[in-house]
Amino acid sequence: MPGTARHRRIFLPVLGAMVVLAWMTLWLWARSPYGRYLAHGDALSSGPAAGLCRAIPGGSPVLQAALYALSWTLMIMAMMLPTTLSLSGAVERIVAGRPHRLRVLALLYLGYVAIWSAFGLLAHGLHTLLLSGVARVPAMIGNGWLIGAATLACAGAFQFSKLKHRCLEQCRTPLSFVIGHWRGRAPEREAFALGLRHGLFCVGCCWALMLLMFVVGAGSLGWMLALACVMAIEKNLAWGRRIGAPLGAALLVWSAVLVAVHG
């Protein structure tokens, strides 16, 4: 249909531009004088951020959370939006020809990103609490590698779990997912809710791999790209499910090597 073709010529370039802009922003941020803020930790103890932390009540946790939310959202846009093209394609078929289809798709992605952003803030909070607890245990000082080894082992083991495969199947069959949840009575509200639901399943199948960013560093664009490719293959290619077990085994071996080297 002419309208649908015209819509694709608008929507796909805009989505592609958002993804490229997210990658470019992260690349420039990582190489700027403020690149250390991507890693967080004690990065706020010096530089312009330190003055801002002192100027507002509870400035350090507030600013750290804000910076993390910004960097995490950029990471989601860069890494996860390309894996959702089949989802937008399924929704596009249903709303083709409707006057507000661009708004419907925008709300779909808004819901999707909102779920991932919420997960990122939760992960950030738990990570901060974990580091705070570790700092109070003398035996853990200098043994931060244990956290990395545990994260790798968790991500590796999760690759073999039933929950991983159930959530992954929902991500791999977007048309069935959309048909099962779409009623069409309130397209804009339903699109946002659909993005939330699909985001939950996406988090369900990818959360453990995303936690690896805490091991390799949030500012490591090379690792981000590698993880993005792995998740895109798992979710979108016919043979993607075959890489789950080898990837899980590789992560478990990596964890074991860390233990052997430092143990």
C-alpha positions as CSV (number, residue, x, y, z in Angstrom):
1,M,0.0,0.0,0.0
2,P,1.3,3.5,-0.8
3,G,0.6,4.8,2.7
4,T,2.5,1.9,4.3
5,A,5.4,2.3,2.0
6,R,5.6,6.0,2.7
7,H,5.4,5.3,6.4
8,R,8.3,2.8,6.2
9,R,10.4,5.5,4.4
10,I,9.8,7.7,7.4
11,F,9.8,5.4,10.3
12,L,12.8,3.1,9.6
13,P,15.2,6.0,8.8
14,V,14.1,7.7,12.0
15,L,14.6,4.5,14.1
16,G,18.0,4.0,12.4
17,A,19.0,7.5,13.1
18,M,18.1,7.1,16.8
19,V,20.3,4.0,17.1
20,V,23.2,5.6,15.3
21,L,22.9,8.8,17.4
22,A,22.9,6.7,20.6
23,W,26.1,4.9,19.5
24,M,27.7,8.1,18.5
25,T,26.8,9.8,21.8
26,L,28.2,6.9,23.8
27,W,31.4,6.9,21.7
28,L,31.9,10.7,22.1
29,W,31.0,10.5,25.8
30,A,33.5,7.7,26.5
31,R,36.3,9.7,24.8
32,S,35.5,13.0,26.3
33,P,36.9,14.4,29.6
34,Y,33.7,13.2,31.2
35,G,34.1,9.6,30.1
36,R,34.8,8.4,33.6
37,Y,31.2,9.2,34.5
38,L,30.1,6.2,32.4
39,A,31.9,3.9,34.8
40,H,30.5,5.6,37.9
41,G,32.1,4.3,41.1
42,D,34.1,7.2,42.6
43,A,34.0,9.2,39.4
44,L,31.9,11.9,41.0
45,S,34.6,12.7,43.7
46,S,36.4,15.1,41.4
47,G,35.8,17.4,38.5
48,P,32.7,19.5,37.8
49,A,30.3,16.8,39.0
50,A,31.9,17.0,42.5
51,G,30.8,20.7,42.8
52,L,27.3,19.8,41.7
53,C,27.1,17.0,44.2
54,R,28.0,19.4,47.0
55,A,25.5,22.0,45.8
56,I,22.4,19.8,46.1
57,P,21.2,17.8,49.1
58,G,22.2,14.1,48.6
59,G,23.8,15.2,45.4
60,S,26.1,12.2,44.9
61,P,23.5,9.4,44.7
62,V,21.0,11.7,42.8
63,L,23.6,12.7,40.2
64,Q,25.0,9.2,40.0
65,A,21.5,7.8,39.4
66,A,20.8,10.5,36.8
67,L,24.0,9.8,34.9
68,Y,23.4,6.1,35.1
69,A,19.8,6.5,33.8
70,L,21.1,8.5,30.9
71,S,23.9,6.2,29.9
72,W,21.7,3.1,30.4
73,T,18.9,4.5,28.2
74,L,21.5,5.3,25.5
75,M,22.8,1.8,25.8
76,I,19.3,0.3,25.4
77,M,18.7,2.5,22.3
78,A,22.0,1.4,20.8
79,M,21.9,-2.3,21.7
80,M,18.2,-3.3,22.0
81,L,16.2,-1.2,19.5
82,P,17.7,-3.0,16.5
83,T,16.5,-6.3,17.9
84,T,12.9,-5.1,17.9
85,L,12.4,-4.5,14.2
86,S,10.3,-7.6,13.8
87,L,8.1,-6.4,16.6
88,S,7.5,-3.0,15.0
89,G,6.9,-4.8,11.7
90,A,4.2,-7.0,13.3
91,V,2.4,-3.9,14.8
92,E,2.8,-2.0,11.6
93,R,0.8,-4.7,9.7
94,I,-2.1,-4.3,12.1
95,V,-2.2,-0.5,12.1
96,A,-1.4,-0.1,8.4
97,G,-3.6,2.6,6.9
98,R,-4.6,4.2,10.2
99,P,-3.9,8.0,10.6
100,H,-2.0,7.7,13.9
101,R,0.2,4.7,13.1
102,L,3.5,6.7,13.7
103,R,2.3,7.7,17.1
104,V,1.3,4.1,17.8
105,L,4.8,2.9,17.0
106,A,6.4,5.6,19.0
107,L,4.4,4.6,22.0
108,L,5.3,1.0,21.4
109,Y,9.0,1.9,21.7
110,L,8.4,4.2,24.6
111,G,6.9,1.4,26.6
112,Y,9.8,-0.9,25.6
113,V,12.5,1.5,26.6
114,A,10.6,2.4,29.8
115,I,10.8,-1.2,31.0
116,W,14.5,-1.5,30.2
117,S,15.2,1.8,31.9
118,A,13.4,0.7,35.0
119,F,15.5,-2.5,35.0
120,G,18.7,-0.5,34.6
121,L,17.8,1.7,37.6
122,L,17.0,-1.4,39.7
123,A,20.3,-3.0,38.7
124,H,22.2,0.2,39.5
125,G,20.6,0.4,42.9
126,L,21.4,-3.3,43.7
127,H,24.9,-2.8,42.3
128,T,25.5,0.2,44.6
129,L,24.2,-1.7,47.6
130,L,26.4,-4.7,46.8
131,L,29.5,-2.5,46.5
132,S,28.6,-0.7,49.7
133,G,28.2,-4.1,51.5
134,V,31.5,-5.4,50.1
135,A,33.3,-2.3,51.3
136,R,32.3,-3.2,54.8
137,V,33.8,-6.7,54.6
138,P,37.6,-6.7,55.1
139,A,38.0,-10.1,53.5
140,M,36.4,-8.8,50.2
141,I,38.8,-5.8,49.9
142,G,41.0,-6.5,46.9
143,N,38.8,-9.5,45.9
144,G,36.4,-7.7,43.7
145,W,37.1,-10.3,41.0
146,L,34.7,-12.6,43.0
147,I,31.8,-10.4,41.9
148,G,32.8,-10.6,38.3
149,A,33.2,-14.4,38.5
150,A,29.8,-14.7,40.1
151,T,28.2,-12.5,37.5
152,L,29.7,-14.5,34.7
153,A,28.6,-17.8,36.3
154,C,25.1,-16.4,36.7
155,A,24.9,-15.3,33.1
156,G,26.3,-18.6,31.9
157,A,23.9,-20.8,34.0
158,F,20.9,-18.6,32.9
159,Q,21.6,-19.5,29.3
160,F,20.4,-23.1,30.2
161,S,17.3,-22.1,32.2
162,K,13.7,-22.7,31.2
163,L,12.8,-19.1,32.0
164,K,15.4,-17.9,29.4
165,H,13.9,-20.1,26.7
166,R,10.3,-19.2,27.5
167,C,11.0,-15.5,27.3
168,L,13.2,-15.9,24.2
169,E,10.4,-17.7,22.4
170,Q,8.1,-14.7,23.0
171,C,10.7,-12.4,21.6
172,R,11.3,-14.7,18.6
173,T,7.6,-14.8,17.6
174,P,6.5,-11.1,17.7
175,L,3.5,-11.6,15.3
176,S,2.0,-14.2,17.5
177,F,2.8,-12.1,20.6
178,V,1.1,-9.0,19.1
179,I,-2.0,-10.9,17.9
180,G,-2.4,-12.5,21.4
181,H,-2.4,-9.1,23.1
182,W,-3.9,-6.7,20.6
183,R,-7.5,-5.8,20.8
184,G,-7.6,-2.6,18.7
185,R,-10.1,-0.7,20.9
186,A,-7.5,1.9,22.0
187,P,-4.5,1.6,19.7
188,E,-2.3,4.1,21.4
189,R,-2.8,2.8,24.9
190,E,-2.5,-0.8,23.7
191,A,0.7,0.0,21.9
192,F,2.3,1.4,25.0
193,A,1.1,-1.6,27.0
194,L,2.4,-3.9,24.3
195,G,5.8,-2.3,24.5
196,L,5.8,-2.8,28.3
197,R,4.9,-6.5,28.0
198,H,7.4,-7.2,25.2
199,G,10.0,-5.3,27.2
200,L,9.4,-7.5,30.2
201,F,9.9,-10.7,28.1
202,C,13.0,-9.1,26.5
203,V,14.4,-8.3,30.0
204,G,13.5,-11.8,31.0
205,C,15.7,-13.4,28.3
206,C,18.5,-10.8,28.2
207,W,18.9,-9.5,31.8
208,A,21.8,-11.8,32.7
209,L,23.8,-10.9,29.6
210,M,23.2,-7.2,30.2
211,L,24.6,-7.6,33.7
212,L,27.9,-8.4,32.1
213,M,28.2,-4.7,31.4
214,F,29.0,-4.4,35.1
215,V,31.9,-6.8,34.6
216,V,33.4,-5.4,31.4
217,G,32.6,-1.8,32.1
218,A,29.6,0.4,31.0
219,G,31.9,2.5,28.8
220,S,33.3,-0.4,26.8
221,L,31.7,0.1,23.4
222,G,33.4,-3.0,22.0
223,W,31.8,-5.3,24.5
224,M,28.5,-3.4,24.1
225,L,28.6,-4.1,20.3
226,A,29.5,-7.8,20.9
227,L,26.6,-8.3,23.4
228,A,24.2,-6.4,21.1
229,C,25.1,-8.8,18.2
230,V,24.7,-11.9,20.4
231,M,21.3,-10.8,21.6
232,A,20.2,-9.7,18.1
233,I,21.2,-13.2,16.7
234,E,19.4,-15.0,19.5
235,K,16.2,-13.1,19.0
236,N,16.0,-12.6,15.3
237,L,17.9,-15.3,13.3
238,A,16.5,-18.8,12.7
239,W,19.6,-20.5,14.0
240,G,20.0,-18.0,16.9
241,R,18.8,-20.4,19.5
242,R,21.7,-22.7,18.8
243,I,24.2,-20.3,20.3
244,G,22.6,-20.3,23.7
245,A,24.3,-23.4,25.1
246,P,27.8,-22.7,23.7
247,L,27.6,-19.1,25.0
248,G,26.5,-20.3,28.4
249,A,29.4,-22.8,28.5
250,A,31.9,-20.2,27.5
251,L,30.7,-17.8,30.3
252,L,30.9,-20.6,32.8
253,V,34.5,-21.5,31.7
254,W,35.4,-17.8,31.8
255,S,34.1,-17.7,35.4
256,A,36.1,-20.8,36.3
257,V,39.3,-19.3,34.8
258,L,38.9,-16.2,36.9
259,V,38.5,-18.4,40.0
260,A,41.6,-20.5,39.1
261,V,43.7,-17.4,38.4
262,H,42.8,-15.6,41.5
263,G,42.1,-18.5,43.8
